Amino acid sequence: MNLVFAGTPRFAVPALEALLAAGHTICAVYCQPDRPAGRGRKLVAGPVKSLALAHGIVVRQPTTLTGQVNDLAALAPDAMIVIAYGLLLPPAILAVPRHGCINVHASLLPRWRGAAPIARAIEAGDPTTGVCTMRMEAGLDTGPIFGCRSTAIGETETAATLHDGLAALGASLLLDTLVGLAEGVLRPQAQDAALACYARKLTKEEAVIDWQEPATHIHRKIRALNPWPVAQTRFRDRTLRLWEVSRMMPAEASSEVPGTILRANASGIVIRAGDGPLGVTRLQLEGGKVVSAADFANGQRVVAGERFG
């Protein structure tokens, strides 16, 4: 097919790589404008742009797609592939490609429409999630579904690890979707709007851990907020970021107040949550590197009875 690709971050890279490897023609790639990054705040190209330029593909970076209809129509695309692009597609743009605009979304729609489906699925304790290909329409992730693939969410899975697995899964599903469209055998199915829920955008404010909450809730939250904004607490008047947790621990009787360190040894650090113990395995003290909980406990001489929070 003759395709236009619209995407910006790393999640979209496997799909673009797969399209190129499958022999599709990518006549243009649309990305968000370069953003400042690093200490020098220099403009840095996103992962999709870097890949496109490496393959000699024309890259366009408008701040809005309003006014881009004629330029897009001149490319005569069979479809426009949209993955984590980050800009709104006006109805006039949606109408240009012959097969429409096809989105790869990181959830099993209609569950988790919106900006942060991976993190919200973990936070909610969903046992499974997946990817869907969808024909885009004016509503937010409301379009009819071409196909879905599911995957289990592991007990220690983080948003970072799940992100990479779903990106690869989405790339494979996209190729199959395009084959079905090319052969004329694929018909999208409408979503059941009654089952929809919204995956609101992550914020830094929700990163602070409330140790009064149940251990299962905190366990899921720490995993959901990795790699951003990363769960955090206070320890010895400094910010402590919590990157990873151990498998859920059996409940044990304790009279300690929530946030109290119950154990700190080679196996990690165990903290009293609202209804039981919670094990932390990787963390990062303000100004330091991410280390194992065992190394942190040894280096900081952490002892039982100290408090988080």
C-alpha positions in Angstrom: 0.0 0.0 0.0 0.9 3.7 -0.4 0.9 4.9 3.2 1.3 8.0 5.3 2.5 7.4 8.8 1.8 9.7 11.8 3.6 9.1 15.1 6.1 10.6 17.4 7.4 8.5 20.3 9.1 5.2 20.7 5.8 3.2 20.9 5.3 3.9 17.2 8.7 2.8 16.0 8.1 -1.0 15.7 5.1 -0.4 13.5 7.0 1.9 11.1 9.9 -0.7 11.0 7.4 -3.5 10.3 5.7 -1.5 7.5 9.0 -0.8 5.8 10.2 -4.4 6.2 6.8 -5.6 4.7 7.4 -3.6 1.5 4.8 -0.9 2.0 5.6 2.6 0.6 5.8 5.3 3.2 5.4 8.4 1.2 5.6 10.8 4.2 5.9 10.7 8.0 4.1 13.2 10.2 5.6 13.9 13.6 5.2 16.5 16.3 7.7 19.3 16.2 11.1 18.6 17.9 11.2 19.3 21.7 13.9 20.6 23.9 15.6 18.0 26.0 18.6 17.5 28.3 20.5 20.0 30.4 21.2 22.3 27.4 17.5 22.2 26.3 18.5 21.6 22.7 15.9 20.6 20.2 15.9 16.8 19.8 14.2 14.7 17.1 11.8 12.1 18.3 12.3 8.4 17.7 9.9 8.2 14.7 11.5 11.1 13.0 15.0 9.7 13.4 13.9 6.4 11.9 12.2 8.1 9.0 15.2 10.2 8.2 17.5 7.2 8.3 15.3 5.7 5.6 15.2 8.8 3.5 11.5 9.4 4.1 10.0 12.9 3.9 9.2 14.2 7.4 6.6 16.8 8.1 6.2 18.5 11.5 3.2 20.9 11.5 2.0 22.3 14.8 -1.6 21.5 13.6 -3.1 19.5 10.8 -5.5 22.2 9.9 -4.6 23.4 6.5 -2.7 20.2 5.6 -5.6 18.6 3.6 -4.3 19.5 0.2 -0.7 18.4 0.9 -2.0 15.0 2.3 -4.4 14.5 -0.6 -1.5 15.1 -3.1 0.2 12.0 -1.7 -2.9 9.9 -2.6 -2.5 7.5 0.4 -4.4 4.2 0.6 -4.4 4.7 4.4 -2.9 6.9 7.1 -1.4 5.0 10.0 -1.7 6.9 13.2 0.1 5.7 16.4 0.7 8.0 19.4 0.9 11.0 17.1 -0.2 13.5 19.7 -2.1 15.9 17.5 -5.8 16.0 16.7 -6.9 14.9 13.2 -9.6 17.1 11.8 -12.5 15.4 10.0 -11.2 16.7 6.7 -8.0 14.8 7.2 -9.8 11.6 8.3 -11.6 11.6 5.0 -8.6 11.8 2.7 -7.1 8.2 2.6 -9.0 5.6 0.6 -9.2 3.2 3.6 -9.3 6.0 6.2 -7.0 6.7 9.1 -6.0 3.6 11.0 -5.0 3.8 14.6 -3.1 1.3 16.7 -4.3 1.8 20.3 -2.7 0.1 23.4 -5.8 -1.3 25.0 -8.7 -3.7 24.4 -11.2 -1.1 23.3 -13.6 0.1 24.4 -11.8 -0.3 27.7 -9.3 2.4 28.4 -9.9 5.0 25.7 -7.6 8.1 26.1 -4.1 9.1 26.9 -2.7 6.6 29.3 -4.2 3.1 28.6 -1.1 1.1 29.6 -0.7 2.7 33.0 -4.4 2.7 33.8 -4.8 -1.0 33.0 -2.0 -1.9 35.5 -3.3 0.5 38.1 -6.8 -1.0 37.9 -5.5 -4.5 38.3 -6.7 -5.7 34.9 -5.4 -9.3 34.4 -5.1 -8.7 30.6 -4.7 -5.9 28.1 -3.8 -5.7 24.5 -3.8 -3.7 21.3 -6.5 -2.8 18.8 -6.5 -1.5 15.2 -9.3 1.0 14.7 -10.7 3.2 11.9 -10.5 6.7 13.3 -13.4 9.0 13.6 -14.0 12.4 15.3 -14.6 11.0 18.8 -11.8 10.0 21.2 -10.9 6.4 20.4 -14.5 5.7 19.5 -14.0 4.3 15.9 -14.9 0.8 14.8 -12.4 -2.0 15.4 -10.6 -4.0 12.8 -9.0 -6.4 15.2 -7.5 -6.9 18.7 -4.8 -9.0 20.3 -4.5 -9.6 24.0 -1.7 -10.3 26.4 -1.5 -11.1 30.2 -0.3 -8.5 32.7 2.3 -10.1 34.9 2.3 -9.6 38.6 5.5 -7.5 38.5 4.8 -6.0 35.1 5.5 -2.2 34.8 4.2 0.2 32.3 7.7 0.4 30.8 7.9 -3.4 30.2 4.3 -3.7 29.0 4.8 -0.7 26.7 7.5 -2.5 24.7 5.5 -5.8 24.4 2.4 -3.9 23.2 4.4 -1.9 20.7 5.6 -5.1 19.1 2.2 -6.7 19.3 0.6 -3.7 17.7 3.0 -3.8 14.8 2.2 -7.4 14.0 -1.6 -6.7 14.2 -1.2 -3.7 11.9 0.3 -5.7 9.2 -2.5 -8.3 9.3 -5.0 -5.5 9.3 -3.6 -4.0 6.1 -3.6 -7.4 4.4 -7.3 -7.8 5.3 -8.1 -4.4 3.9 -6.1 -5.0 0.7 -8.0 -8.3 0.1 -11.3 -6.7 0.9 -12.2 -9.2 3.6 -12.0 -7.0 6.7 -15.0 -5.1 8.0 -14.6 -3.0 11.2 -17.0 -3.7 14.1 -18.6 -0.9 16.1 -17.5 -0.5 19.8 -20.0 -1.0 22.6 -19.9 2.5 24.1 -21.6 1.2 27.3 -18.4 -0.6 28.2 -16.0 2.3 27.6 -13.9 3.8 30.3 -11.4 6.7 30.2 -7.6 6.5 30.7 -6.9 10.0 32.0 -3.5 11.5 31.5 -0.8 10.8 34.1 0.2 13.7 36.4 3.2 14.3 38.7 0.7 15.0 41.5 -0.5 11.4 41.7 3.0 10.1 42.1 3.1 10.6 45.9 2.4 7.3 47.7 -0.2 7.3 50.5 0.9 4.4 52.8 -2.6 4.2 54.3 -3.8 2.6 51.1 -4.0 -1.2 50.7 -0.8 -3.0 49.7 -2.4 -4.2 46.4 -3.3 -0.6 45.4 0.2 0.7 46.1 1.8 -2.3 44.4 -0.2 -1.6 41.2 0.5 2.2 41.4 4.2 1.8 41.7 4.2 -0.4 38.6 1.8 1.8 36.6 3.9 5.0 37.2 7.2 3.4 35.9 8.7 5.0 33.8 6.8 8.3 34.4 6.2 10.1 36.6 7.6 7.4 39.0 6.0 6.8 42.4 7.7 8.6 45.3 7.8 9.0 49.0 9.9 10.7 51.6 12.8 9.2 53.5 15.0 11.1 56.0 13.6 14.4 54.6 14.6 13.5 51.0 12.6 12.4 48.0 12.8 8.6 47.4 11.5 7.3 44.0 10.1 3.8 43.9 10.8 2.0 40.6 9.9 -1.6 41.2 8.2 -3.9 43.7 8.3 -7.6 44.4 5.5 -10.1 44.0 2.6 -9.5 46.4 3.4 -10.8 49.8 1.1 -12.7 52.1 -0.6 -10.7 54.8 1.0 -10.7 58.2 0.0 -9.3 61.5 1.6 -6.1 62.4 1.0 -3.3 64.9 3.3 -0.8 63.0 1.8 2.3 61.5 1.6 2.4 57.6 4.9 3.5 56.1 7.0 1.8 58.7 10.0 -0.3 57.4 9.4 -3.9 58.6 12.6 -5.4 57.2 15.6 -4.3 55.2 18.0 -7.0 54.0 19.4 -8.7 51.0 15.9 -9.6 49.7 14.9 -6.0 49.6 12.9 -3.6 51.8 9.5 -4.4 53.2 7.2 -1.6 54.2 3.9 -1.7 56.1 1.1 -0.6 53.9 -2.5 0.1 55.0 -3.4 -3.6 55.3 -0.2 -5.5 55.0 3.4 -5.7 53.8 4.8 -4.4 50.5 8.2 -5.3 49.1 10.2 -2.7 47.2 13.1 -4.0 45.0 14.5 -1.0 43.1 14.5 2.6 44.2 16.3 5.9 43.8 17.2 8.5 46.4 17.1 12.1 45.4 20.3 13.0 43.5 21.4 9.4 43.2 21.2 6.5 40.8 18.5 3.7 40.6 19.8 0.8 42.8 18.5 -2.4 44.2 16.7 -2.2 47.5 19.4 -4.4 49.0 22.2 -2.1 47.9 20.2 0.9 49.1 19.5 -0.6 52.5 23.2 -1.5 52.9 24.5 1.9 51.7 22.1 4.0 53.7 22.2 1.7 56.8 18.4 1.3 56.7 17.0 -0.3 59.9 13.5 -1.7 60.7 11.3 0.9 62.4 12.3 3.8 60.2 9.5 5.4 58.2 8.6 6.1 54.6 6.3 9.1 53.9 
